Amino acid sequence: MEEYSRAAALHLAAGVQLAAAAIVTVACVRAAVRAFALLARRDVPGTETEATRLALGRWLVLALEFQVAADILRTAATPTWTDLGQLAAVIVLRTVLNYVLRKEIAESAARELGGEGTPPPPGGPTVPG
């Protein structure tokens, strides 16, 4: 019974990893198509290219979550100390990457909501005299 459980976990891990690869592939194709369409236009505001980049970043974050899940399933199937150590290292690296991507996405989204350029000074907008 234990052997069947291990085999099932490994098959599930492979399926989850395949799902992550599919997400990355589709997201990259969509971003590339949109980028080429934007390249063909003359006057493209920065918000459109930023929106494309943000959309790709969000999908990559989701794919990273799938990759971590696949690693957890794989380690659950064959839990040696070496595998656990490698899983911990992979999770730390992917979590840092995920954090950095999420932070960049949030900062870009905040810039997009606040408009292009720098925010107004704390005293409010100034009127040119």
Buried (B, 14 or more C-beta within 10 A) or exposed (E): EEEEEBEEBBEBBEEBBEBBBEBBEEBEEBBEEBBEEBEEEEEEEEBBBBBBBBBBBBBBBBBBBBBBBBBBBBBBBEEEEEBEEBBEEBBEEBEEEBEEBBEEBEEBBEBBEEEEEEEEEEEEEEEEE
